[in-house]
Amino acid sequence: MVARSTLFHTAYLITIIIKGLFGLLEFCGGAMIAIFGPQQLHGLVLRVIDPQLYQRGSTLPNLRSTVPRRWPIRRVIS
């Protein structure tokens, strides 16, 4: 019984640490948005992830061209 209790306590402590790390990550992301602004942060993400997209400019026209004009309202399940 004691070993099982310690196992649950250790698992509980690990989940609390993981939750704290996610909270710290969320705080850092919010601070970056507050300091740099959403537009500069968007540019930074584009530069890091795909430099070619950053050099071409806005991604919105590229995304709009890939979406079909009419999405099907119902899907036929056969």
C-alpha positions as a Markdown table, in Angstrom:
| # | Residue | x | y | z |
|---|---|---|---|---|
| 1 | Met | 0.0 | 0.0 | 0.0 |
| 2 | Val | 2.9 | 2.4 | 0.8 |
| 3 | Ala | 4.6 | 1.8 | -2.6 |
| 4 | Arg | 1.3 | 2.4 | -4.4 |
| 5 | Ser | 0.8 | 5.7 | -2.5 |
| 6 | Thr | 4.3 | 6.9 | -3.3 |
| 7 | Leu | 3.7 | 6.0 | -7.0 |
| 8 | Phe | 0.5 | 8.1 | -7.1 |
| 9 | His | 2.2 | 11.0 | -5.2 |
| 10 | Thr | 5.2 | 10.9 | -7.6 |
| 11 | Ala | 2.8 | 10.9 | -10.6 |
| 12 | Tyr | 0.9 | 13.8 | -9.1 |
| 13 | Leu | 4.1 | 15.8 | -8.6 |
| 14 | Ile | 5.2 | 15.2 | -12.2 |
| 15 | Thr | 1.8 | 16.4 | -13.5 |
| 16 | Ile | 2.0 | 19.5 | -11.4 |
| 17 | Ile | 5.5 | 20.2 | -12.8 |
| 18 | Ile | 4.3 | 19.7 | -16.4 |
| 19 | Lys | 1.3 | 22.0 | -15.7 |
| 20 | Gly | 3.7 | 24.6 | -14.3 |
| 21 | Leu | 6.0 | 24.4 | -17.4 |
| 22 | Phe | 3.0 | 24.9 | -19.7 |
| 23 | Gly | 1.9 | 27.9 | -17.7 |
| 24 | Leu | 5.4 | 29.4 | -17.9 |
| 25 | Leu | 5.4 | 28.8 | -21.7 |
| 26 | Glu | 2.0 | 30.5 | -22.0 |
| 27 | Phe | 3.2 | 33.4 | -19.9 |
| 28 | Cys | 6.3 | 33.8 | -22.1 |
| 29 | Gly | 4.1 | 33.7 | -25.3 |
| 30 | Gly | 1.8 | 36.4 | -23.9 |
| 31 | Ala | 4.7 | 38.6 | -22.8 |
| 32 | Met | 6.2 | 38.3 | -26.3 |
| 33 | Ile | 2.9 | 39.3 | -27.9 |
| 34 | Ala | 2.6 | 42.3 | -25.4 |
| 35 | Ile | 6.2 | 43.4 | -26.1 |
| 36 | Phe | 6.5 | 42.9 | -29.8 |
| 37 | Gly | 2.9 | 43.0 | -31.0 |
| 38 | Pro | 1.1 | 40.4 | -33.1 |
| 39 | Gln | 2.4 | 41.6 | -36.5 |
| 40 | Gln | 6.1 | 41.5 | -35.6 |
| 41 | Leu | 5.6 | 38.1 | -33.9 |
| 42 | His | 3.8 | 36.8 | -37.0 |
| 43 | Gly | 6.8 | 38.0 | -39.1 |
| 44 | Leu | 9.2 | 36.4 | -36.8 |
| 45 | Val | 7.4 | 33.1 | -37.0 |
| 46 | Leu | 7.3 | 33.2 | -40.8 |
| 47 | Arg | 11.0 | 34.0 | -40.9 |
| 48 | Val | 11.8 | 31.0 | -38.7 |
| 49 | Ile | 9.4 | 28.5 | -40.1 |
| 50 | Asp | 9.4 | 29.3 | -43.8 |
| 51 | Pro | 11.7 | 32.2 | -45.0 |
| 52 | Gln | 10.3 | 32.0 | -48.6 |
| 53 | Leu | 6.8 | 32.8 | -47.3 |
| 54 | Tyr | 8.2 | 35.8 | -45.4 |
| 55 | Gln | 10.0 | 37.1 | -48.5 |
| 56 | Arg | 6.8 | 36.8 | -50.6 |
| 57 | Gly | 4.8 | 38.8 | -48.2 |
| 58 | Ser | 1.3 | 38.1 | -46.9 |
| 59 | Thr | 0.1 | 34.5 | -46.8 |
| 60 | Leu | -3.6 | 35.5 | -46.8 |
| 61 | Pro | -3.9 | 35.6 | -50.6 |
| 62 | Asn | -2.1 | 32.3 | -50.9 |
| 63 | Leu | -4.5 | 30.7 | -48.4 |
| 64 | Arg | -7.6 | 32.1 | -50.1 |
| 65 | Ser | -6.6 | 30.7 | -53.4 |
| 66 | Thr | -6.5 | 27.2 | -52.0 |
| 67 | Val | -9.9 | 27.2 | -50.4 |
| 68 | Pro | -12.7 | 26.1 | -52.8 |
| 69 | Arg | -15.5 | 28.7 | -53.3 |
| 70 | Arg | -18.3 | 26.4 | -52.1 |
| 71 | Trp | -17.8 | 23.9 | -49.3 |
| 72 | Pro | -20.1 | 21.0 | -49.4 |
| 73 | Ile | -22.9 | 21.5 | -46.9 |
| 74 | Arg | -23.6 | 17.8 | -46.4 |
| 75 | Arg | -21.3 | 14.9 | -46.8 |
| 76 | Val | -22.8 | 11.8 | -48.2 |
| 77 | Ile | -21.8 | 8.8 | -46.1 |
| 78 | Ser | -22.0 | 5.6 | -48.0 |
